[in-house]
Amino acid sequence: MSDVLAELTQSRHFQGHVYFYTLGRKFVDESYDVPEEAKQIMYYSLAIGHHLGVVDCLKAVIECEGDEYLNWISGLPQDGEAFNKMKGYFVFGEITIYPEHLNMLALAFDRIDSSTQNARSQQLTRDFITALGDIHREPTMYMMIRGIR
């Protein structure tokens, strides 16, 4: 095990359960009385891509244990952009994957030699690339990877 991977096992997030959430739907929280002028600003900001007053509803599409996650990402080149992005989970406890990350991540995980992965890592790769494809087809979606201890 490399020094980088050994260091990641010391993260407080290593022992937890990891969830891959994707945006399922959005809605505007109108449970409070908002003046009409403010509503117009809120709807305009939504139309131009801002999230003022918008609630994101996320659903778990993949889940694994912290050690499975580390074993899975260890198939990536440790000096690569994809590994650096994905190891952020151990540093911050969560990472967000936006449409601009899709190509880089899909290519990196697709390049992993499946003969070097165990069955669980192979399944995580398939599920992850499928979820990235869903985001590609619906660019307002994103993925959040978070841990629960």
Secondary structure per residue as TSV (DSSP state, phi and psi in degrees):
chain	resnum	aa	ss	phi	psi
A	1	M	-	360.0	134.1
A	2	S	-	-70.7	164.0
A	3	D	H	-61.0	-38.6
A	4	V	H	-62.5	-48.3
A	5	L	H	-64.9	-40.4
A	6	A	H	-61.7	-39.7
A	7	E	H	-63.8	-38.6
A	8	L	H	-66.7	-27.6
A	9	T	T	-68.1	-16.6
A	10	Q	T	-86.3	-7.8
A	11	S	S	-64.1	144.0
A	12	R	T	-65.9	-16.2
A	13	H	T	-87.9	-8.5
A	14	F	T	-64.4	-37.9
A	15	Q	T	-79.4	-12.1
A	16	G	S	-85.3	180.0
A	17	H	E	-95.3	135.5
A	18	V	E	-108.1	129.2
A	19	Y	E	-117.1	137.3
A	20	F	E	-105.4	108.5
A	21	Y	E	-101.8	141.4
A	22	T	E	-119.6	155.3
A	23	L	E	-68.1	119.8
A	24	G	E	-90.6	-41.9
A	25	R	E	-164.8	167.3
A	26	K	E	-128.2	152.0
A	27	F	E	-150.4	157.0
A	28	V	E	-90.5	124.5
A	29	D	-	-76.6	106.6
A	30	E	-	-111.2	26.7
A	31	S	S	-76.2	-6.6
A	32	Y	S	-119.8	157.8
A	33	D	-	-77.6	113.0
A	34	V	-	-112.4	130.1
A	35	P	-	-58.6	148.5
A	36	E	H	-56.1	-39.0
A	37	E	H	-62.0	-41.5
A	38	A	H	-68.3	-35.9
A	39	K	H	-61.1	-40.0
A	40	Q	H	-63.8	-40.1
A	41	I	H	-65.1	-42.2
A	42	M	H	-62.1	-46.5
A	43	Y	H	-67.7	-37.2
A	44	Y	H	-64.6	-43.9
A	45	S	H	-63.3	-35.6
A	46	L	H	-65.2	-42.4
A	47	A	H	-64.6	-32.1
A	48	I	T	-93.5	5.4
A	49	G	T	103.5	4.7
A	50	H	-	-90.7	163.7
A	51	H	-	-113.5	28.3
A	52	L	T	-62.6	115.8
A	53	G	T	77.7	12.4
A	54	V	E	-106.9	135.7
A	55	V	E	-104.6	125.5
A	56	D	E	-89.9	133.8
A	57	C	E	-107.6	112.1
A	58	L	E	-102.5	148.0
A	59	K	E	-130.6	142.8
A	60	A	E	-74.5	126.4
A	61	V	E	-112.4	-19.9
A	62	I	E	-144.4	146.9
A	63	E	E	-148.0	150.2
A	64	C	E	-160.2	175.2
A	65	E	E	-88.8	159.5
A	66	G	H	-57.3	-40.0
A	67	D	H	-69.0	-34.3
A	68	E	H	-66.5	-40.1
A	69	Y	H	-61.2	-46.9
A	70	L	H	-64.3	-43.2
A	71	N	H	-60.2	-40.2
A	72	W	H	-64.6	-51.1
A	73	I	H	-73.8	-15.3
A	74	S	T	-67.7	-12.4
A	75	G	T	-75.3	-13.1
A	76	L	S	-83.4	150.8
A	77	P	-	-60.5	126.5
A	78	Q	T	-70.2	-13.5
A	79	D	T	-98.9	10.3
A	80	G	S	-95.7	162.4
A	81	E	H	-64.2	-38.2
A	82	A	H	-65.6	-44.2
A	83	F	H	-62.2	-43.9
A	84	N	H	-61.2	-39.8
A	85	K	H	-64.5	-49.4
A	86	M	H	-72.4	-30.3
A	87	K	H	-71.6	-15.0
A	88	G	H	-55.8	-25.2
A	89	Y	H	-57.7	-41.9
A	90	F	H	-72.9	-25.3
A	91	V	H	-82.0	-47.4
A	92	F	H	-107.1	-13.0
A	93	G	S	84.5	-5.0
A	94	E	E	-165.9	153.2
A	95	I	E	-139.5	154.5
A	96	T	E	-118.1	134.6
A	97	I	E	-113.0	117.4
A	98	Y	-	-105.2	168.2
A	99	P	G	-51.3	-32.1
A	100	E	G	-69.6	-12.8
A	101	H	G	-94.0	-12.1
A	102	L	H	-58.4	-53.2
A	103	N	H	-61.0	-48.3
A	104	M	H	-59.0	-45.8
A	105	L	H	-71.2	-44.3
A	106	A	H	-61.2	-43.9
A	107	L	H	-64.1	-42.7
A	108	A	H	-64.3	-45.7
A	109	F	H	-72.0	-32.8
A	110	D	H	-66.2	-28.4
A	111	R	T	-79.8	-10.5
A	112	I	S	-67.3	130.2
A	113	D	-	-69.1	113.0
A	114	S	G	-61.8	-22.5
A	115	S	G	-70.3	-13.7
A	116	T	G	-94.0	-4.1
A	117	Q	S	-105.9	147.1
A	118	N	-	-77.9	174.2
A	119	A	H	-60.4	-38.5
A	120	R	H	-65.9	-43.5
A	121	S	H	-64.9	-38.3
A	122	Q	H	-61.4	-41.8
A	123	Q	H	-66.3	-42.0
A	124	L	H	-60.6	-41.1
A	125	T	H	-61.9	-47.4
A	126	R	H	-60.7	-47.6
A	127	D	H	-64.6	-39.4
A	128	F	H	-66.1	-45.5
A	129	I	H	-64.8	-36.5
A	130	T	H	-61.9	-45.0
A	131	A	H	-64.9	-38.4
A	132	L	H	-62.9	-38.8
A	133	G	H	-62.3	-38.4
A	134	D	H	-62.3	-41.1
A	135	I	H	-67.3	-38.8
A	136	H	H	-60.1	-39.7
A	137	R	H	-75.8	-21.2
A	138	E	S	-132.9	84.5
A	139	P	T	-64.3	-8.4
A	140	T	T	-82.7	-6.0
A	141	M	-	-81.9	163.4
A	142	Y	-	-153.2	171.6
A	143	M	E	-123.7	141.1
A	144	M	E	-122.8	129.6
A	145	I	E	-107.6	118.8
A	146	R	E	-134.8	155.8
A	147	G	E	-110.7	152.6
A	148	I	E	-127.6	129.4
A	149	R	-	-104.1	360.0
